[in-house]
Amino acid sequence: MGKGEVSMARVAIVGVGAIGGAISSLLQLAGGHEITLCTRRPLRQLTVAMPSGSVRVEASNIAAPERAGPVDWVVVATKAYDAESAARWFPALCAQGAPVAVAQNGVEQRERFAPWVDLARLLPVIVDCPAERPADGEVRMRGAAQMSVEDTPLGHDFAALFAGSPVKMKLVADFVTAAWWKLCLNAVGALNALTLKPAGLLRDEAMGRLALAIVAECVAVGRAEGAQLSDSLGEEFLAHYRAGPPDSVNSLLADRLAGRRMETSARNGAIVRKGEKHGIPTPLNRMAITLLDAQQP
Ligand SMILES: NC(=O)c1ccc[n+]([C@@H]2O[C@H](COP(=O)([O-])OP(=O)(O)OC[C@H]3O[C@@H](n4cnc5c(N)ncnc54)[C@H](OP(=O)(O)O)[C@@H]3O)[C@@H](O)[C@H]2O)c1
């Protein structure tokens, strides 16, 4: 294959919500792929509003795993708590050995899918792309998309699928650090979900101190897991949230406001679980998930 040339691939997206929709549109813009949307309900069409304009995704849709056939790549973009049902698609989709990219938040993508996928074929993907799904088949990307994957042959193969699309693809040598960095950033979001208040909440001094303490727990646990995280991370994130729009709603808060299940376990719950493993106390993150889980629908 020549430099810059993209080979066509059969790609199945399992879970076509905000991120599954965004990834589908990026694949379409890369061009030449055969895209299959694997959903729980039939999807009549998929339109993605990107900052640069709208993309209508040309794809086939199947709404039952037993109707699926083999593909070259599977991208899982369900919420983390739907891993088990997402895995029901794998026997058919991966019948010819397709690798599985897991586009889900957190640091446990491998543990989460280990029961169903050979780890050599599993690729965790960190997605940075503010996106929402106002209705079935309609996705809105509110900003530029970036994805980070390990700098490995599998990571390169995945990145090649998106060549020519507007996604910024990062191949990272230290994926553990990248994943914990993102988890530290996301951990703060529990405060917004608990108080039902958007990002402006963190401008309050006492709330800011709480955010710093939540991040400090995550930094301590992440370091024990091998991540390189600086002492100033909490301050950096707090400054970032304070400088951003005060009405910005993170996905944990958005899910709670919409009466949807929250991804507490994959986020603050992961900090608590990994903390236990290393004997590192995480009382604030534990309190956050306990209180939020009491609010789960
Ligand atoms: N949204 C963001 O801005 C953003 C940014 C970065 C990372 N992330 C992460 O990306 C992941 C996906 O989040 P999201 O916001 O895209 O969630 P979402 O909008 O709720 O989409 C998840 C989709 O998965 C579908 N699904 C669940 N189980 C399924 C199954 N067994 N088979 C087929 N489809 C299934 C859901 O179907 P139903 O329609 O039936 O519910 C839904 O359409 C999460 O880990 C999230 O933390 C999100």
The ligand as an SDF file (V2000), in Angstrom:
LIG
                    3D

 48 52  0  0  0  0  0  0  0  0999 V2000
  -20.7130   11.7200   24.1710 N   0  0  0  0  0  0  0  0  0  0  0  0
  -19.5030   12.2360   24.3260 C   0  0  0  0  0  0  0  0  0  0  0  0
  -19.3010   13.4370   24.1250 O   0  0  0  0  0  0  0  0  0  0  0  0
  -18.3360   11.3430   24.6980 C   0  0  0  0  0  0  0  0  0  0  0  0
  -17.0420   11.8680   24.5870 C   0  0  0  0  0  0  0  0  0  0  0  0
  -15.9560   11.0420   24.8580 C   0  0  0  0  0  0  0  0  0  0  0  0
  -16.1810    9.7310   25.2630 C   0  0  0  0  0  0  0  0  0  0  0  0
  -17.4440    9.2460   25.3930 N   0  0  0  0  0  0  0  0  0  0  0  0
  -17.6040    7.8430   25.7930 C   0  0  0  0  0  0  0  0  0  0  0  0
  -18.0290    7.1000   24.6560 O   0  0  0  0  0  0  0  0  0  0  0  0
  -18.8340    5.9770   25.0630 C   0  0  0  0  0  0  0  0  0  0  0  0
  -20.1730    6.0580   24.3410 C   0  0  0  0  0  0  0  0  0  0  0  0
  -20.8560    7.2110   24.8230 O   0  0  0  0  0  0  0  0  0  0  0  0
  -22.0390    7.9250   24.0340 P   0  0  0  0  0  0  0  0  0  0  0  0
  -22.1580    9.2970   24.5880 O   0  0  0  0  0  0  0  0  0  0  0  0
  -21.8860    7.7560   22.5740 O   0  0  0  0  0  0  0  0  0  0  0  0
  -23.3000    7.0510   24.5240 O   0  0  0  0  0  0  0  0  0  0  0  0
  -24.7650    6.9940   23.8860 P   0  0  0  0  0  0  0  0  0  0  0  0
  -25.0580    8.2280   23.1120 O   0  0  0  0  0  0  0  0  0  0  0  0
  -25.6810    6.5960   25.0000 O   0  0  0  0  0  0  0  0  0  0  0  0
  -24.6550    5.7970   22.8370 O   0  0  0  0  0  0  0  0  0  0  0  0
  -24.5140    4.4650   23.1980 C   0  0  0  0  0  0  0  0  0  0  0  0
  -25.2880    3.6640   22.1830 C   0  0  0  0  0  0  0  0  0  0  0  0
  -25.0220    2.2690   22.3890 O   0  0  0  0  0  0  0  0  0  0  0  0
  -26.2260    1.5910   22.1070 C   0  0  0  0  0  0  0  0  0  0  0  0
  -26.1870    0.2340   22.6220 N   0  0  0  0  0  0  0  0  0  0  0  0
  -26.1570   -0.2070   23.9020 C   0  0  0  0  0  0  0  0  0  0  0  0
  -26.0950   -1.5440   23.9480 N   0  0  0  0  0  0  0  0  0  0  0  0
  -26.0890   -1.9660   22.6750 C   0  0  0  0  0  0  0  0  0  0  0  0
  -26.0400   -3.2450   22.0670 C   0  0  0  0  0  0  0  0  0  0  0  0
  -25.9900   -4.3540   22.7910 N   0  0  0  0  0  0  0  0  0  0  0  0
  -26.0650   -3.3180   20.7250 N   0  0  0  0  0  0  0  0  0  0  0  0
  -26.1180   -2.2050   19.9590 C   0  0  0  0  0  0  0  0  0  0  0  0
  -26.1610   -0.9640   20.4710 N   0  0  0  0  0  0  0  0  0  0  0  0
  -26.1430   -0.8450   21.8170 C   0  0  0  0  0  0  0  0  0  0  0  0
  -27.2820    2.4640   22.7060 C   0  0  0  0  0  0  0  0  0  0  0  0
  -28.5320    2.0980   22.2020 O   0  0  0  0  0  0  0  0  0  0  0  0
  -29.9190    2.7520   22.6740 P   0  0  0  0  0  0  0  0  0  0  0  0
  -30.1650    3.8390   21.6960 O   0  0  0  0  0  0  0  0  0  0  0  0
  -30.8560    1.6270   22.5700 O   0  0  0  0  0  0  0  0  0  0  0  0
  -29.7330    3.2470   24.0800 O   0  0  0  0  0  0  0  0  0  0  0  0
  -26.8030    3.8390   22.2590 C   0  0  0  0  0  0  0  0  0  0  0  0
  -27.2730    4.1450   20.9660 O   0  0  0  0  0  0  0  0  0  0  0  0
  -18.9630    6.1030   26.5810 C   0  0  0  0  0  0  0  0  0  0  0  0
  -18.0200    5.2900   27.2270 O   0  0  0  0  0  0  0  0  0  0  0  0
  -18.6760    7.5860   26.8470 C   0  0  0  0  0  0  0  0  0  0  0  0
  -18.1780    7.8140   28.1520 O   0  0  0  0  0  0  0  0  0  0  0  0
  -18.5310   10.0240   25.1130 C   0  0  0  0  0  0  0  0  0  0  0  0
  1  2  1  0
  2  3  2  0
  2  4  1  0
  4  5  1  0
  4 48  2  0
  5  6  2  0
  6  7  1  0
  7  8  2  0
  8  9  1  0
  8 48  1  0
  9 10  1  0
  9 46  1  0
 10 11  1  0
 11 12  1  0
 11 44  1  0
 12 13  1  0
 13 14  1  0
 14 15  2  0
 14 16  1  0
 14 17  1  0
 17 18  1  0
 18 19  2  0
 18 20  1  0
 18 21  1  0
 21 22  1  0
 22 23  1  0
 23 24  1  0
 23 42  1  0
 24 25  1  0
 25 26  1  0
 25 36  1  0
 26 27  1  0
 26 35  1  0
 27 28  2  0
 28 29  1  0
 29 30  1  0
 29 35  2  0
 30 31  1  0
 30 32  2  0
 32 33  1  0
 33 34  2  0
 34 35  1  0
 36 37  1  0
 36 42  1  0
 37 38  1  0
 38 39  2  0
 38 40  1  0
 38 41  1  0
 42 43  1  0
 44 45  1  0
 44 46  1  0
 46 47  1  0
M  CHG  2   8   1  16  -1
M  END
$$$$
